[in-house]
Amino acid sequence: MAAGPGLLAAQSAHGVGVTDLYRLRRLGDVQVAPDGTRIAYAIVRSDGRGRPRTETWIRDLATGAETRLGTDATGASSPRWSPDAKTIAFLGRVGDSSGVAVVDSDGTHPRFLAPVLGTNHVLPSTGERIAWSPDGSRIAYVSGTPGPEADGNGDPMVITRYSYKPTASEGLTRFDDNRRLHLFVVDVASRRVRQLTSGIYYEHSIQWSPDGKSILFVSNRGVDPDRVFNYDVFALDVASGAVRQVTHTASAEYGPVWSPNGAQIAFLGTKRKLTSSETTMEDTHVWVMDADGSRRSEVGLAIDDRQGAPRWSADGRALYTTVQQRGYTALYRIPLDGGRPVQVAGDSGSVGAWSLTPDGGVVYAYSTPTELAAMRMTTAAGATRELLRLNEALLGRRTIAPVRAITFQAMDGLAVEAFVTEPVGMVPGRRYPLILMIHGGPHGAQGAAFDAKAQVYAAHGFASLMVNYRGSTGYGQRFADAIFRDQDGREGQDVLSGLDAAIASNRWIDPARLGIEGTSYGGQLTDWLITRTTRFKAAIPTAGISNLVSFNYMAYYHDYLAVEFGAYPHEDHLLDTLWARSALRYVGAVKTPTLFLHGENDNDVPIAEAEQYYIALKDVGVPTMMVRYPREGHGLRETKHVVDGIERSLAWYDRWFSQIPEQEER
């Protein structure tokens, strides 16, 4: 697609261009060696076909020297150091074999150990897939096995399961492969494999006990696991294969980890009886219990924000966890003696993958407003140094648009935060279009961390606005709960109020040239808001819900709206409420030209949600277009599709903005 005049002019000002997305790299896993001298970390880059490719590197912390793990064909991910730091296990390919493999600590001499089979089944919040035994002689891992059901992808396709759709389709199938995930262990020396669990359940999130006798894991072993999502913690005796259920709650537990002495288990948990397998309104907090499941304590209660899977300090006196707060992700240390939690990292950006050093420091991936993928190291004393900036060579030659936070009052007085990204190369006296970019979830958030799409828009001469509307995470539990039974309600008003606040405080924003877009829940709000107002000159929903009723019965999960509204659609006259909050019902009020972007194989928000709205807009006579991306699930993953979507978005906005005369700042 040809670039418009605005894009060409902006690229000459050295902003981030769409083709830069092929060169941008992201940081994946980060693992510190047990001796603290090196780190193994994963890089995600685009391959020659524009698809994500993972590779693993090993870095000497003293010298900065780096080596690549394996060869280009290895595709290594999930690097895990052996206890003696002489070997690294990983998941990837060696020759023609794919699964668990090991290499020497310098990245050489890859040896294949055991095959690994995956599954396309819906598995929210899975944790560790590969783990060394404490003595370094064995590796536990997770792999798929055939399930008892008939092949759901046969001819004809016979469906018997309640949860029969995968998260995203691969190849020609759009149905669950019915494989179950189980625990296996392989002896490193002999390569002998033993299956440890079996049955109709899915086991994952594994960790060996310090004495090497047991393995913790998470599974949903309820009476009807397809129907009711409820993770519990289990412990498996490696010698006998006996399984002991550690937690027995109606809520969900995730990411269990043994304390250094094996006497306690820390985990991530919730308290409410109904948790969705897709997203949850309730903030997860860090908990601790005795190894037998007794004496549960919510140690993360002191932090009223959503927390990530915990890890123990080496002395067992504290736990570390990530915390979402005000558009960022920070890393905290929670003392177990009752002291106040201490923020370790994340004051001006977002912490990604992280790993503790033996002396109490931490190495972590970090995203700042000017760098997508940095890596930093903070010592136990609090001193911080930057280890690398993956995109420094590229972004150092680009002008990065500034991002500023604003706080405004919603219609009911609630304080809401938003982030404005300014255009690159602003000229005094001119006014610039603004694109409202709405985040998904709804229980997610945006912040000042590097956003490639917003930067491309800024290079094109567009400002962008991200509003952390009620329901967003990082602002406390009451704020997240404020959307309960009110989807397409006051949170939509928050977005519009944020737009008004941004225009009022930035006179260079042109109120006559406004666009609106979003992905997932952001797409849903885009669909909805263009039925409420005609102030937007163009709209681009990606993977958005237009009909809450049809969506509930077509998505791969069926508990999301039950959590969000407090009942299943057939209960409490909820079907009437869902239809009343569906954009499709009010399509006759839409005047905004709308471009739909959707993954062909999306089973999270099925493409029928875009199809319905597209045809309805055609009936109404609103200019519309639908772009369907093959191989894509929920949202766009392949770089070439991301680039195509941005180019089409720029062209769509340019087309409709060009019909509005440019105004000067007043």
VMD Tcl script that draws the C-alpha trace (Angstrom):
set ca {
  {0.00 0.00 0.00}
  {1.45 3.36 -0.98}
  {2.36 5.78 1.79}
  {0.41 9.02 1.96}
  {2.02 12.46 1.85}
  {1.78 12.81 5.60}
  {3.67 9.57 6.20}
  {6.45 10.41 3.77}
  {6.92 13.84 5.30}
  {6.97 12.44 8.82}
  {9.50 9.72 7.98}
  {11.81 12.42 6.69}
  {11.67 13.86 10.22}
  {13.16 10.57 11.47}
  {10.20 9.28 13.45}
  {9.50 5.56 13.75}
  {8.26 4.17 10.41}
  {6.16 1.08 9.75}
  {9.09 -0.78 8.17}
  {11.01 -0.32 11.43}
  {8.67 -2.86 13.00}
  {10.50 -5.61 11.10}
  {13.72 -4.62 12.86}
  {12.42 -4.01 16.37}
  {13.34 -6.76 18.83}
  {11.67 -7.74 22.10}
  {13.03 -9.42 25.20}
  {11.52 -12.71 26.33}
  {12.73 -14.91 29.16}
  {15.58 -13.80 31.45}
  {17.43 -16.37 33.59}
  {20.42 -15.74 35.88}
  {22.89 -18.63 36.26}
  {23.03 -20.18 39.76}
  {26.59 -18.89 40.21}
  {25.49 -15.36 39.27}
  {28.11 -14.89 36.57}
  {25.96 -15.11 33.44}
  {22.44 -14.72 32.15}
  {20.50 -16.55 29.47}
  {17.87 -14.47 27.76}
  {15.48 -14.80 24.85}
  {15.08 -12.37 21.97}
  {11.97 -12.28 19.78}
  {12.54 -10.92 16.28}
  {10.84 -11.18 12.90}
  {12.01 -13.88 10.52}
  {12.27 -13.50 6.77}
  {8.53 -14.10 6.38}
  {7.55 -11.54 8.98}
  {6.73 -14.08 11.67}
  {8.02 -13.99 15.28}
  {11.15 -16.06 15.91}
  {12.73 -16.73 19.30}
  {16.45 -17.15 19.86}
  {18.42 -17.42 23.10}
  {21.68 -15.69 24.02}
  {24.13 -16.12 26.90}
  {25.80 -13.04 28.37}
  {28.75 -12.80 30.76}
  {27.78 -10.20 33.37}
  {31.38 -9.17 34.07}
  {32.64 -8.76 30.51}
  {29.45 -8.32 28.49}
  {30.60 -11.03 26.07}
  {27.73 -12.84 24.36}
  {27.23 -16.13 22.55}
  {24.24 -17.56 20.74}
  {22.64 -20.72 22.09}
  {22.63 -23.33 19.33}
  {22.21 -22.57 15.64}
  {19.68 -20.59 13.63}
  {17.65 -23.78 13.25}
  {17.43 -24.36 17.01}
  {14.68 -21.83 17.78}
  {15.48 -22.18 21.47}
  {13.14 -20.82 24.15}
  {12.63 -21.24 27.92}
  {16.35 -21.50 28.80}
  {16.92 -23.06 32.25}
  {20.34 -23.38 33.92}
  {21.39 -26.63 35.55}
  {22.08 -26.35 39.29}
  {25.85 -26.46 38.68}
  {25.57 -23.80 35.92}
  {27.42 -26.04 33.45}
  {24.45 -26.86 31.22}
  {21.35 -25.11 29.90}
  {18.11 -26.94 29.14}
  {15.71 -25.44 26.64}
  {12.68 -26.15 24.50}
  {13.48 -26.12 20.81}
  {14.81 -28.05 17.85}
  {18.02 -30.00 17.44}
  {18.36 -31.39 13.96}
  {15.01 -32.93 13.02}
  {13.86 -33.40 16.62}
  {11.83 -30.92 18.64}
  {11.38 -30.92 22.41}
  {13.63 -30.84 25.48}
  {17.31 -30.35 24.74}
  {20.47 -29.27 26.54}
  {23.60 -27.38 25.56}
  {26.86 -26.59 27.29}
  {26.85 -23.32 29.23}
  {28.69 -21.56 26.41}
  {25.83 -22.41 24.04}
  {27.61 -25.20 22.18}
  {27.07 -28.96 21.73}
  {23.26 -29.20 21.69}
  {21.89 -32.64 22.63}
  {18.29 -33.69 22.17}
  {16.66 -35.44 25.16}
  {12.91 -35.93 24.70}
  {10.08 -34.97 22.34}
  {7.42 -32.49 23.47}
  {3.89 -32.33 22.12}
  {1.76 -29.25 22.68}
  {-1.96 -28.60 22.60}
  {-4.21 -25.88 21.22}
  {-6.59 -26.17 24.19}
  {-7.46 -23.07 26.20}
  {-4.96 -22.90 29.06}
  {-4.95 -19.55 30.87}
  {-2.00 -18.43 32.98}
  {0.29 -21.42 32.58}
  {3.69 -21.31 34.31}
  {6.93 -23.29 34.13}
  {7.08 -25.95 31.40}
  {10.60 -27.24 32.12}
  {12.53 -27.64 35.40}
  {15.80 -29.22 36.59}
  {15.86 -31.56 39.58}
  {17.96 -30.13 42.45}
  {20.76 -32.65 41.82}
  {20.84 -31.87 38.09}
  {20.30 -35.48 37.02}
  {16.73 -35.12 35.67}
  {14.52 -32.60 33.92}
  {10.78 -32.46 34.46}
  {8.68 -31.07 31.62}
  {5.13 -30.76 30.33}
  {3.98 -32.51 27.15}
  {0.73 -33.45 25.46}
  {-0.85 -36.90 25.14}
  {-3.91 -38.01 23.13}
  {-7.24 -37.56 24.89}
  {-10.10 -40.08 25.09}
  {-12.40 -38.19 22.70}
  {-12.85 -38.97 19.04}
  {-10.88 -36.72 16.72}
  {-12.77 -33.44 16.59}
  {-11.12 -32.60 13.29}
  {-12.20 -35.68 11.36}
  {-14.70 -36.05 8.54}
  {-17.34 -35.60 9.83}
  {-16.25 -33.55 12.85}
  {-17.82 -35.03 15.97}
  {-17.93 -32.60 18.92}
  {-18.62 -33.83 22.46}
  {-16.76 -31.37 24.71}
  {-18.17 -28.19 26.22}
  {-14.87 -26.43 25.52}
  {-14.20 -27.53 21.96}
  {-12.51 -24.48 20.40}
  {-8.78 -23.69 20.72}
  {-7.31 -20.31 21.56}
  {-6.13 -19.91 17.95}
  {-6.22 -22.26 15.03}
  {-3.12 -23.69 13.41}
  {-3.22 -24.93 9.85}
  {-6.65 -26.02 8.65}
  {-8.23 -26.96 11.99}
  {-10.41 -24.66 14.06}
  {-11.24 -27.18 16.79}
  {-9.60 -28.49 19.93}
  {-7.03 -31.25 19.36}
  {-8.25 -32.88 22.63}
  {-4.70 -33.55 23.81}
  {-4.10 -33.43 27.56}
  {-0.96 -31.98 29.14}
  {0.91 -34.18 31.59}
  {4.11 -34.24 33.58}
  {7.13 -36.15 32.32}
  {10.68 -36.56 33.56}
  {13.77 -37.41 31.52}
  {17.07 -38.70 32.86}
  {19.77 -36.45 31.37}
  {22.46 -39.13 31.15}
  {20.41 -42.04 29.81}
  {17.65 -39.99 28.10}
  {15.11 -42.39 29.60}
  {11.63 -40.79 29.77}
  {8.94 -41.53 32.34}
  {5.37 -40.16 32.29}
  {4.33 -39.04 35.77}
  {0.65 -38.09 35.39}
  {-2.22 -39.25 33.20}
  {-5.97 -38.80 32.78}
  {-8.31 -36.22 31.27}
  {-6.77 -33.18 33.00}
  {-4.15 -30.59 32.08}
  {-1.07 -30.29 34.32}
  {1.42 -27.44 34.13}
  {3.33 -24.80 36.16}
  {5.90 -27.21 37.59}
  {8.63 -26.88 40.25}
  {10.78 -29.44 42.06}
  {10.88 -29.49 45.85}
  {14.29 -28.62 47.37}
  {14.83 -32.27 48.38}
  {14.05 -33.51 44.86}
  {11.28 -35.84 46.02}
  {8.19 -33.91 44.87}
  {7.01 -31.68 42.03}
  {4.42 -28.96 42.45}
  {1.98 -28.37 39.62}
  {-1.32 -26.68 38.84}
  {-4.38 -28.38 37.39}
  {-8.13 -27.98 37.08}
  {-9.36 -31.34 38.40}
  {-12.96 -30.46 39.17}
  {-15.95 -32.59 38.23}
  {-16.39 -30.68 34.97}
  {-13.14 -28.81 34.19}
  {-14.40 -27.71 30.77}
  {-17.41 -26.07 32.40}
  {-15.91 -24.59 35.58}
  {-12.48 -22.95 35.67}
  {-10.77 -23.65 39.01}
  {-7.02 -24.17 39.21}
  {-5.72 -25.87 42.36}
  {-2.20 -26.69 43.55}
  {-1.06 -30.32 43.59}
  {2.11 -32.09 44.69}
  {3.39 -35.26 43.02}
  {5.67 -37.81 44.68}
  {8.23 -38.51 41.95}
  {9.16 -42.01 43.15}
  {5.64 -43.41 43.54}
  {3.66 -41.14 41.22}
  {1.15 -40.43 44.00}
  {-0.62 -37.07 43.68}
  {-1.66 -34.98 46.67}
  {-4.08 -32.05 46.31}
  {-2.71 -29.14 48.32}
  {-5.45 -26.53 47.88}
  {-9.21 -27.14 47.88}
  {-10.73 -23.77 47.08}
  {-13.49 -22.53 44.81}
  {-11.13 -19.78 43.66}
  {-8.03 -20.13 41.47}
  {-4.37 -20.62 42.38}
  {-1.42 -20.11 40.04}
  {2.39 -20.39 39.91}
  {3.22 -22.29 43.15}
  {6.84 -22.25 44.36}
  {8.51 -24.03 47.26}
  {10.31 -22.04 49.94}
  {14.08 -22.71 50.06}
  {13.63 -25.12 52.99}
  {10.57 -26.84 51.49}
  {8.37 -26.02 54.50}
  {6.11 -23.52 52.72}
  {4.59 -22.82 49.31}
  {4.00 -19.38 47.84}
  {1.47 -18.92 45.08}
  {-0.70 -16.42 43.27}
  {-4.37 -16.59 44.18}
  {-7.84 -15.12 44.20}
  {-10.73 -15.39 46.69}
  {-13.96 -15.12 44.69}
  {-15.92 -18.25 43.88}
  {-16.21 -17.61 40.15}
  {-13.13 -16.86 38.05}
  {-13.11 -16.59 34.28}
  {-10.75 -18.67 32.17}
  {-10.30 -15.64 29.87}
  {-9.78 -12.68 32.17}
  {-10.58 -11.88 35.75}
  {-12.01 -8.79 37.41}
  {-10.44 -9.74 40.74}
  {-6.80 -8.76 41.27}
  {-4.52 -11.71 41.94}
  {-2.42 -11.45 45.12}
  {0.55 -13.35 46.54}
  {-0.22 -15.97 49.19}
  {1.83 -18.30 51.42}
  {0.79 -21.60 52.98}
  {2.46 -24.51 54.72}
  {3.50 -27.38 52.47}
  {0.41 -29.36 53.51}
  {-1.90 -26.51 52.48}
  {-2.62 -25.23 55.98}
  {-2.13 -21.73 57.43}
  {-2.88 -19.76 54.27}
  {-1.84 -16.11 54.45}
  {-2.50 -13.37 51.88}
  {0.88 -11.62 52.15}
  {0.19 -9.44 49.11}
  {-2.87 -7.84 50.74}
  {-0.83 -4.75 51.62}
  {-0.59 -3.87 47.92}
  {-3.99 -3.01 46.45}
  {-3.03 -3.84 42.86}
  {-2.73 -6.86 40.58}
  {0.31 -9.03 41.33}
  {2.29 -11.59 39.35}
  {3.63 -15.06 40.17}
  {5.94 -14.88 43.24}
  {9.50 -16.06 43.83}
  {11.34 -16.58 47.10}
  {14.43 -14.74 48.27}
  {17.41 -17.03 48.81}
  {17.04 -16.82 52.59}
  {13.29 -17.50 52.50}
  {12.48 -14.31 54.38}
  {10.80 -12.42 51.53}
  {8.90 -12.86 48.29}
  {9.31 -10.96 45.03}
  {6.43 -10.22 42.67}
  {5.49 -7.86 39.86}
  {2.72 -5.34 40.49}
  {0.63 -3.47 37.94}
  {0.30 0.14 38.95}
  {-0.83 3.26 37.06}
  {0.03 2.02 33.59}
  {3.35 0.48 34.63}
  {4.54 -2.89 35.93}
  {6.86 -2.64 38.94}
  {8.80 -5.27 40.89}
  {8.30 -5.48 44.66}
  {9.92 -7.27 47.58}
  {7.42 -8.37 50.26}
  {9.01 -9.15 53.65}
  {7.38 -12.04 55.50}
  {8.08 -10.58 58.94}
  {5.28 -8.05 58.55}
  {7.38 -5.22 57.14}
  {6.15 -2.96 54.36}
  {6.60 -4.05 50.72}
  {9.50 -2.31 48.97}
  {9.58 -1.39 45.28}
  {12.73 -2.80 43.69}
  {12.33 -1.67 40.07}
  {9.87 -0.04 37.69}
  {9.55 3.62 38.63}
  {9.57 5.01 35.07}
  {8.70 2.07 32.85}
  {7.50 -1.53 32.92}
  {9.29 -4.64 34.17}
  {8.98 -7.72 31.97}
  {10.70 -11.08 32.57}
  {12.98 -11.10 35.61}
  {15.34 -13.35 37.55}
  {16.96 -13.08 40.99}
  {20.73 -13.16 41.48}
  {22.30 -15.29 44.26}
  {23.25 -12.18 46.26}
  {19.75 -10.71 46.34}
  {19.85 -8.59 43.21}
  {17.63 -8.88 40.17}
  {18.11 -8.84 36.39}
  {15.04 -7.81 34.43}
  {13.70 -6.86 31.03}
  {12.43 -3.30 30.96}
  {10.42 -1.15 28.58}
  {10.70 2.64 28.76}
  {8.95 5.36 26.76}
  {12.01 5.48 24.48}
  {13.13 1.83 24.35}
  {11.02 -1.23 23.69}
  {13.49 -3.75 25.13}
  {16.14 -2.87 27.69}
  {17.77 -5.11 30.30}
  {18.84 -3.82 33.70}
  {20.46 -5.19 36.82}
  {19.68 -3.90 40.31}
  {21.81 -5.00 43.27}
  {20.49 -5.82 46.73}
  {21.76 -2.40 47.82}
  {19.63 -0.70 45.15}
  {22.33 0.26 42.63}
  {21.10 -0.11 39.03}
  {23.02 -0.46 35.79}
  {21.83 -1.00 32.26}
  {23.05 -4.18 30.60}
  {21.71 -3.66 27.09}
  {19.23 -1.79 24.92}
  {18.22 -4.14 22.14}
  {16.99 -1.48 19.76}
  {19.48 1.28 20.55}
  {21.07 1.24 17.09}
  {17.69 1.70 15.42}
  {15.82 3.94 17.86}
  {18.90 6.07 18.48}
  {18.47 7.34 14.91}
  {14.76 8.05 15.38}
  {12.94 10.90 17.04}
  {10.80 9.32 19.75}
  {7.55 11.13 20.45}
  {7.08 12.24 24.07}
  {4.37 10.60 26.19}
  {2.70 12.53 29.00}
  {0.29 11.41 31.70}
  {-2.83 13.41 32.50}
  {-5.43 12.85 35.23}
  {-9.02 14.00 34.85}
  {-12.37 13.59 36.59}
  {-14.99 11.34 35.06}
  {-18.64 12.41 34.91}
  {-19.27 10.97 38.38}
  {-16.10 12.48 39.87}
  {-13.90 9.38 39.64}
  {-10.22 10.20 39.01}
  {-9.02 8.57 35.76}
  {-5.56 8.59 34.20}
  {-4.68 8.83 30.51}
  {-1.53 9.11 28.38}
  {-1.00 11.48 25.45}
  {1.60 10.76 22.77}
  {2.50 13.92 20.84}
  {3.22 14.05 17.11}
  {6.84 14.16 16.00}
  {8.10 17.52 14.72}
  {5.19 19.66 15.91}
  {5.00 23.13 14.40}
  {3.73 25.95 16.63}
  {0.32 27.19 15.61}
  {-0.73 24.03 13.79}
  {-3.40 21.60 14.92}
  {-2.98 17.84 14.66}
  {-5.36 14.89 14.41}
  {-5.70 12.60 17.43}
  {-6.37 8.87 17.50}
  {-8.10 7.44 20.57}
  {-6.34 4.08 21.18}
  {-8.40 1.97 23.61}
  {-6.79 -0.91 25.49}
  {-8.26 -4.39 25.76}
  {-9.18 -6.51 28.73}
  {-11.14 -4.69 30.00}
  {-8.90 -5.57 32.94}
  {-5.67 -4.32 31.44}
  {-3.90 -0.97 31.25}
  {-1.72 1.25 29.09}
  {1.17 3.42 30.14}
  {4.19 5.34 29.03}
  {6.19 2.27 28.02}
  {7.27 2.19 24.37}
  {4.30 1.65 22.05}
  {5.44 1.03 18.48}
  {2.07 1.78 16.90}
  {1.65 5.06 18.77}
  {5.16 6.03 17.68}
  {4.38 5.28 14.02}
  {1.24 7.38 14.33}
  {3.33 10.18 15.88}
  {5.77 10.02 12.97}
  {2.81 10.35 10.63}
  {1.68 13.52 12.38}
  {-1.03 11.98 14.57}
  {-1.31 12.36 18.32}
  {-2.75 9.43 20.26}
  {-4.59 9.11 23.55}
  {-4.73 6.06 25.82}
  {-7.29 6.15 28.66}
  {-7.13 3.75 31.61}
  {-10.91 3.74 32.04}
  {-12.66 2.20 35.06}
  {-12.17 -1.54 35.02}
  {-8.46 -1.10 34.23}
  {-5.85 -2.73 36.43}
  {-3.19 -0.91 38.42}
  {-5.58 1.44 40.25}
  {-6.87 -0.82 43.02}
  {-9.61 -3.42 43.32}
  {-12.49 -0.94 43.60}
  {-11.44 0.68 40.33}
  {-11.29 -2.71 38.58}
  {-14.72 -3.63 40.00}
  {-16.29 -0.36 38.84}
  {-17.19 -1.96 35.50}
  {-19.22 -4.79 37.08}
  {-22.56 -5.25 35.25}
  {-21.77 -2.08 33.31}
  {-19.90 -3.02 30.13}
  {-20.40 -0.43 27.39}
  {-21.43 1.98 30.10}
  {-19.54 4.39 32.31}
  {-16.14 3.14 31.12}
  {-17.10 4.39 27.66}
  {-17.96 7.75 29.18}
  {-14.53 7.74 30.84}
  {-12.94 7.42 27.42}
  {-14.92 10.35 26.03}
  {-14.22 12.45 29.14}
  {-10.53 11.70 28.73}
  {-10.73 12.89 25.15}
  {-12.34 16.15 26.28}
  {-9.63 16.61 28.93}
  {-6.84 16.00 26.43}
  {-8.28 18.53 23.97}
  {-8.80 21.11 26.71}
  {-5.18 20.85 27.90}
  {-3.58 20.57 24.46}
  {-4.81 23.32 22.16}
  {-2.82 21.83 19.27}
  {-5.25 18.87 19.05}
  {-7.73 19.33 16.19}
  {-11.19 18.35 17.55}
  {-12.50 18.13 13.98}
  {-10.08 15.32 13.06}
  {-10.51 12.54 15.61}
  {-10.15 8.80 15.07}
  {-10.98 5.90 17.36}
  {-9.62 2.36 17.50}
  {-8.85 -0.52 19.83}
  {-8.23 -4.25 19.98}
  {-10.35 -6.85 21.80}
  {-12.27 -4.93 24.49}
  {-10.87 -1.80 22.87}
  {-12.51 -2.96 19.65}
  {-15.74 -3.54 21.54}
  {-15.70 -0.01 22.95}
  {-14.90 1.34 19.47}
  {-17.95 -0.50 18.12}
  {-20.04 0.90 20.96}
  {-18.88 4.52 21.03}
  {-19.57 5.14 17.35}
  {-23.22 4.37 18.17}
  {-23.14 7.03 20.91}
  {-21.45 9.93 19.09}
  {-20.61 11.15 15.60}
  {-17.55 13.16 16.65}
  {-15.12 10.57 15.24}
  {-14.35 10.87 11.54}
  {-13.02 7.29 11.24}
  {-13.05 4.11 13.35}
  {-10.92 0.94 13.28}
  {-12.07 -1.85 15.64}
  {-9.77 -4.89 15.78}
  {-11.16 -8.17 17.15}
  {-14.03 -6.38 18.87}
  {-17.35 -7.71 20.19}
  {-20.41 -6.18 18.54}
  {-23.06 -8.56 19.90}
  {-22.59 -9.73 23.49}
  {-25.26 -12.42 23.10}
  {-23.82 -14.18 20.06}
  {-20.28 -13.72 21.37}
  {-21.03 -15.59 24.59}
  {-22.00 -18.75 22.73}
  {-19.36 -18.65 20.01}
  {-16.16 -17.86 21.93}
  {-13.87 -20.60 23.24}
  {-14.69 -19.62 26.83}
  {-18.16 -19.28 28.28}
  {-17.57 -17.90 31.79}
  {-16.28 -14.41 30.96}
  {-19.63 -12.62 30.92}
  {-20.77 -14.60 33.97}
  {-17.90 -13.03 35.92}
  {-18.39 -9.58 34.42}
  {-22.17 -9.51 35.02}
  {-22.57 -11.84 38.00}
  {-24.75 -14.43 36.20}
  {-24.84 -16.61 33.12}
  {-26.77 -15.11 30.17}
  {-29.79 -17.38 30.66}
  {-30.12 -16.28 34.31}
  {-31.60 -13.15 35.84}
  {-32.89 -11.82 32.49}
  {-29.27 -11.14 31.57}
  {-29.85 -11.82 27.86}
  {-31.94 -8.65 27.70}
  {-29.17 -6.67 29.39}
  {-26.49 -8.05 27.08}
  {-28.49 -7.12 23.99}
  {-29.13 -3.67 25.43}
  {-25.34 -3.22 25.78}
  {-24.51 -4.55 22.30}
  {-23.35 -2.08 19.65}
  {-25.16 -4.03 16.94}
  {-28.52 -3.09 18.42}
  {-27.85 0.60 17.74}
  {-26.13 0.31 14.37}
  {-28.72 2.61 12.81}
  {-27.16 5.53 14.71}
  {-23.67 5.00 13.25}
  {-22.31 7.59 10.81}
  {-18.56 6.91 11.24}
  {-16.66 5.19 8.39}
  {-15.40 1.94 9.91}
  {-12.53 -0.39 8.99}
  {-12.66 -3.86 10.61}
  {-9.42 -5.80 11.20}
  {-9.77 -9.39 12.42}
  {-7.83 -12.65 12.62}
  {-9.43 -15.36 10.51}
  {-8.90 -17.97 13.21}
  {-9.88 -15.89 16.24}
  {-11.77 -18.07 18.72}
  {-11.47 -15.55 21.56}
  {-13.66 -13.03 19.74}
  {-14.86 -14.98 16.67}
  {-14.69 -13.14 13.37}
  {-18.49 -13.37 13.16}
  {-18.52 -10.37 15.53}
  {-16.92 -8.27 12.80}
  {-18.99 -9.92 10.07}
  {-22.30 -8.98 11.73}
  {-21.37 -5.36 12.25}
  {-19.84 -5.07 8.78}
  {-23.02 -6.24 7.05}
  {-25.15 -4.08 9.36}
  {-23.12 -0.99 8.42}
  {-23.52 -1.90 4.75}
  {-27.27 -2.03 5.31}
  {-27.18 1.36 7.02}
  {-25.08 2.86 4.22}
  {-21.99 3.68 6.29}
  {-18.65 3.37 4.41}
  {-16.98 0.22 5.70}
  {-14.33 -2.34 4.88}
  {-13.30 -5.64 6.48}
  {-9.77 -7.09 6.38}
  {-9.37 -10.74 7.42}
  {-5.89 -12.02 8.31}
  {-5.13 -15.72 7.71}
  {-3.34 -17.74 10.41}
  {-4.08 -15.04 13.00}
  {-5.96 -15.66 16.21}
  {-6.93 -12.88 18.64}
  {-5.19 -9.75 17.43}
  {-2.31 -9.64 14.96}
  {0.93 -11.49 15.69}
  {2.86 -11.77 12.43}
  {4.91 -8.65 11.82}
  {3.85 -8.42 8.20}
  {0.21 -8.41 9.32}
  {0.91 -5.80 12.00}
  {2.59 -3.61 9.39}
  {-0.25 -4.14 6.94}
  {-2.81 -3.24 9.59}
  {-1.00 -0.01 10.48}
  {-0.57 0.99 6.84}
  {-4.26 0.39 6.18}
  {-5.16 2.33 9.33}
  {-3.06 5.32 8.26}
  {-4.64 5.26 4.81}
  {-8.15 4.99 6.33}
  {-7.59 7.94 8.65}
  {-5.94 9.99 5.90}
  {-8.87 9.34 3.59}
  {-11.48 10.64 6.00}
  {-9.39 13.35 7.67}
  {-8.52 14.81 4.27}
  {-12.15 15.83 3.88}
  {-11.85 18.13 6.91}
  {-10.01 21.46 6.44}
  {-6.95 21.75 8.69}
  {-7.40 24.31 11.45}
  {-4.86 26.52 13.15}
  {-4.34 26.49 16.90}
  {-6.35 29.10 18.72}
}
mol new
graphics top color blue
foreach p $ca { graphics top sphere $p radius 0.5 }
foreach p [lrange $ca 0 end-1] q [lrange $ca 1 end] { graphics top cylinder $p $q radius 0.2 }
display resetview
